[in-house]
Every structure is written in C-alpha cells, then in structure tokens.
Amino acid sequence: MSSEATPNLVVRSISSIELYQFCELLMEAASWFESRGEPLWKFHQITPHSLLANHRLDEMYMGYIAGKPVAAMILNNRSGAIEVEAEVRRESLFMHKLTVNRDFAGKGLAKLMVDWARCYALNQGFTLLSLICNCRDERLRWTLSQFGFDEVEQLNAQYQLQRYFCLDLDRCSVPLENMPVESIGFEFTGLNEVKPVLG
C-alpha cells in the first residue's frame, strides 16, 4: 500500500445499467495483461452476454471513489473451471476477476477490495477466501501473497498445471485496512465471534 491516504472506496453489487462499466474495467485489465504477453482472460469471456450467462448481477461488485467505478470483482460459491479440493469448495467464498482501473493502480485499491471481500466472506460464514486466478505474472503473485493469500498449484485431470490463491480468514495475519462503515454495506457485528458448527 502506498504512503498516500487510503482512498474512500465504496463497494457494492452492480445494477443492470452498470454492467457495461463493469465489463469495461475487465476489458481494460485484459488488454493491459495481453500487451505484456501475459493474457489473463479471453475477451469473449468478459462480454456482458458471457458474464450474464455465467454469473448473476448480484455476484458482480464494483468499487467506487466519489461515484466513479474504479475496481471490479465477482464473488460467489463456485470455483469455475479450476478444480479445487472438496473442503476448499465447501468452505470458500470464491473471488474471480479482481480488477483495478489502471489510472488507480498502486493506490491500494486491490487490497481494499480484498479486505472488503474478507469481511463479506466472514459475515457470510465462510472460512476461506479463494481467488480463482491462474496467472503466471510474478509481480501479481507476490502482491497476492502480501494480501495474505497462499498460492495453490495442482494438476487437473488432464495433467495441466492450475493455480489459485487461498486466504484462511481465521488465521490471516495481514491486517485489514481501515474502511469507513458506509463502504462495507453490511453489518460488522459478530465477525470475530466463534461461528457455531453446523450439523
């Protein structure tokens, strides 16, 4: 995180009229990674039609600064094409397509989006936050480790290497950034209480 003051980021699920803005953020990130020779997503996967075919609107979130959308992510209970262990699948809130507008890169917004997702996952009773991102970019992988994620590599059924990132919500030693209550959008009470075992 930079030494600048933490931006006032408000995170919420998108409305139907914001879908194109959501896609623009993803397209911008995809273009940037492709220009570096490290494509993350295929462009046909992040069109409005493709996203709606695979995700509900209330699973798509954007981060806003002064009303301007500057970051995006998808949160749900599905791991997508990546094969994960049954326990990870059961205990995880899955994060997909974490994206920050290039004009705001390096200002700590990715960390704020992850922190928001951590709080949301705890509030929903999950014990893991798993980022589905089969990236090769060393800098991005290092950054995710600084957020508290452990990198998981495994071979799928076709013996192809797959990678995702897993953050243990109860054991993560990386502190949450200070976030104003209005940016959370849900009640914080009880986040640190011991969750009952469900039978």
C-alpha positions as a printed NumPy array, in Angstrom:
array([[  0.   ,   0.   ,   0.   ],
       [  1.301,   3.429,  -0.846],
       [  2.002,   6.063,   1.778],
       [ -0.903,   8.153,   0.444],
       [ -4.104,   8.329,   2.467],
       [ -6.368,   5.333,   1.965],
       [ -8.99 ,   6.263,  -0.649],
       [-12.623,   6.29 ,   0.435],
       [-13.756,   3.232,  -1.511],
       [-17.411,   2.162,  -1.533],
       [-18.041,  -1.425,  -2.694],
       [-21.434,  -2.746,  -3.762],
       [-23.049,  -5.138,  -6.214],
       [-23.825,  -3.623,  -9.59 ],
       [-27.155,  -2.811, -11.196],
       [-28.066,  -3.83 , -14.745],
       [-27.237,  -0.379, -16.11 ],
       [-23.714,  -0.66 , -14.67 ],
       [-22.892,  -3.946, -16.424],
       [-21.127,  -2.214, -19.312],
       [-18.941,  -0.225, -16.907],
       [-18.093,  -3.486, -15.139],
       [-17.116,  -5.061, -18.469],
       [-15.042,  -2.008, -19.425],
       [-12.936,  -2.427, -16.277],
       [-12.356,  -6.11 , -17.099],
       [-11.588,  -5.37 , -20.772],
       [ -9.061,  -2.716, -19.785],
       [ -7.272,  -5.156, -17.483],
       [ -7.359,  -7.921, -20.089],
       [ -5.853,  -5.578, -22.705],
       [ -3.111,  -4.48 , -20.322],
       [ -2.079,  -8.033, -19.447],
       [ -2.237,  -9.094, -23.098],
       [  0.015,  -6.155, -24.07 ],
       [  2.577,  -7.563, -21.627],
       [  2.337, -11.015, -23.213],
       [  0.545, -12.477, -20.183],
       [ -3.135, -12.833, -21.138],
       [ -5.405, -13.419, -18.145],
       [ -8.81 , -13.755, -19.776],
       [-10.149, -14.245, -23.271],
       [-12.111, -11.21 , -24.409],
       [-15.208, -13.257, -25.288],
       [-15.356, -14.394, -21.62 ],
       [-15.851, -10.848, -20.308],
       [-18.581,  -9.514, -22.58 ],
       [-21.908,  -8.62 , -20.956],
       [-23.588, -11.622, -22.585],
       [-20.912, -14.069, -21.428],
       [-20.817, -12.691, -17.879],
       [-24.599, -12.869, -17.528],
       [-24.577, -16.435, -18.854],
       [-22.266, -17.464, -16.005],
       [-22.918, -15.046, -13.13 ],
       [-25.819, -13.255, -11.502],
       [-25.744,  -9.462, -11.324],
       [-25.672,  -9.609,  -7.527],
       [-22.372, -11.559,  -7.748],
       [-20.662,  -8.7  ,  -9.609],
       [-19.214,  -5.934,  -7.452],
       [-17.591,  -2.631,  -8.229],
       [-15.571,  -0.304,  -6.029],
       [-16.349,   3.398,  -6.378],
       [-14.404,   6.514,  -5.429],
       [-16.551,   9.656,  -5.436],
       [-19.105,   7.773,  -7.524],
       [-16.59 ,   6.692, -10.189],
       [-16.197,   2.923, -10.745],
       [-12.51 ,   2.098, -10.265],
       [-12.383,  -1.605,  -9.362],
       [-14.343,  -4.803, -10.003],
       [-14.649,  -8.395,  -8.84 ],
       [-17.032, -11.333,  -8.87 ],
       [-17.9  , -13.127,  -5.618],
       [-19.779, -16.442,  -5.469],
       [-19.582, -20.014,  -4.173],
       [-18.335, -21.565,  -7.438],
       [-14.741, -22.247,  -8.464],
       [-15.43 , -22.105, -12.195],
       [-13.118, -24.112, -14.436],
       [-10.474, -24.572, -11.736],
       [-10.691, -27.882,  -9.882],
       [-10.352, -27.462,  -6.115],
       [-10.479, -29.91 ,  -3.233],
       [-13.924, -30.659,  -1.795],
       [-13.12 , -28.964,   1.537],
       [-11.892, -25.811,  -0.207],
       [-15.022, -25.776,  -2.374],
       [-17.243, -26.175,   0.706],
       [-15.517, -23.551,   2.876],
       [-14.723, -20.865,   0.271],
       [-16.192, -17.697,  -0.964],
       [-14.649, -17.56 ,  -4.442],
       [-13.358, -14.325,  -5.904],
       [-13.   , -14.016,  -9.672],
       [-11.656, -11.307, -11.977],
       [-10.315,  -8.881,  -9.379],
       [ -9.565,  -5.735, -11.372],
       [ -8.422,  -2.165, -10.695],
       [ -8.551,   0.692, -13.214],
       [ -5.01 ,   1.399, -14.439],
       [ -5.338,   5.093, -13.506],
       [ -5.713,   3.964,  -9.879],
       [ -3.055,   1.22 ,  -9.895],
       [ -0.637,   1.305,  -6.977],
       [ -3.007,   3.195,  -4.676],
       [ -4.012,   0.208,  -2.539],
       [ -7.415,  -0.388,  -4.136],
       [ -6.823,  -4.088,  -4.817],
       [ -6.046,  -4.555,  -1.112],
       [ -9.208,  -2.665,  -0.167],
       [-11.292,  -4.859,  -2.489],
       [ -9.745,  -7.991,  -0.961],
       [-10.325,  -6.642,   2.553],
       [-13.965,  -5.92 ,   1.718],
       [-14.329,  -9.471,   0.373],
       [-12.672, -10.846,   3.538],
       [-15.221,  -9.049,   5.723],
       [-18.082, -10.122,   3.496],
       [-16.927, -13.76 ,   3.485],
       [-16.662, -13.809,   7.29 ],
       [-20.08 , -12.228,   7.565],
       [-21.496, -14.979,   5.322],
       [-19.925, -17.753,   7.432],
       [-17.084, -18.803,   5.093],
       [-13.656, -19.744,   6.463],
       [-11.696, -19.265,   3.221],
       [-11.497, -16.605,   0.539],
       [-10.224, -18.236,  -2.653],
       [ -9.144, -16.148,  -5.616],
       [ -9.505, -18.01 ,  -8.898],
       [ -6.621, -16.659, -10.959],
       [ -4.421, -18.999, -12.989],
       [ -1.821, -16.276, -13.548],
       [  1.885, -16.588, -14.285],
       [  2.754, -12.952, -13.536],
       [  5.379, -12.979, -10.752],
       [  4.604,  -9.467,  -9.536],
       [  0.879, -10.183,  -9.249],
       [  1.569, -13.452,  -7.432],
       [  3.876, -11.639,  -4.986],
       [  1.236,  -8.928,  -4.433],
       [ -1.411, -11.523,  -3.638],
       [  0.931, -13.11 ,  -1.094],
       [  1.273,  -9.686,   0.577],
       [ -2.535,  -9.609,   0.918],
       [ -2.42 , -12.913,   2.839],
       [ -3.129, -15.403,   0.053],
       [ -1.313, -18.727,  -0.183],
       [ -0.642, -19.952,  -3.705],
       [ -2.025, -23.395,  -4.544],
       [ -0.727, -25.31 ,  -7.549],
       [ -2.114, -28.63 ,  -8.724],
       [ -2.54 , -30.76 , -11.805],
       [ -6.046, -31.134, -13.178],
       [ -7.49 , -34.324, -14.694],
       [ -5.726, -33.501, -17.984],
       [ -2.374, -33.086, -16.131],
       [ -2.347, -29.337, -16.756],
       [ -0.951, -27.08 , -14.052],
       [ -3.639, -24.983, -12.384],
       [ -3.105, -22.205,  -9.878],
       [ -5.384, -20.381,  -7.476],
       [ -4.905, -18.431,  -4.259],
       [ -6.41 , -19.215,  -0.873],
       [ -6.705, -16.957,   2.186],
       [ -7.596, -18.507,   5.544],
       [ -9.946, -15.955,   7.088],
       [ -9.399, -17.066,  10.677],
       [ -5.605, -17.305,  10.509],
       [ -4.655, -14.455,   8.161],
       [ -2.033, -12.261,   9.829],
       [ -2.337,  -9.406,   7.304],
       [ -4.344,  -6.638,   8.97 ],
       [ -7.431,  -5.158,   7.353],
       [ -7.162,  -1.563,   6.151],
       [ -9.339,   0.964,   7.945],
       [-12.545,   1.236,   5.962],
       [-15.403,   3.6  ,   6.697],
       [-18.583,   1.798,   7.757],
       [-20.557,   3.13 ,   4.773],
       [-18.109,   1.419,   2.397],
       [-18.823,  -2.006,   3.86 ],
       [-22.512,  -2.17 ,   3.109],
       [-23.265,  -4.834,   5.729],
       [-23.217,  -5.189,   9.495],
       [-19.831,  -5.834,  11.128],
       [-21.136,  -7.124,  14.461],
       [-20.266, -10.71 ,  15.184],
       [-17.435, -11.006,  12.681],
       [-14.983, -12.008,  15.392],
       [-17.357, -14.323,  17.239],
       [-16.838, -18.067,  17.103],
       [-19.144, -19.486,  14.436],
       [-21.309, -22.442,  15.524],
       [-20.65 , -25.813,  13.935],
       [-23.437, -26.635,  11.515],
       [-24.712, -30.205,  11.611]])
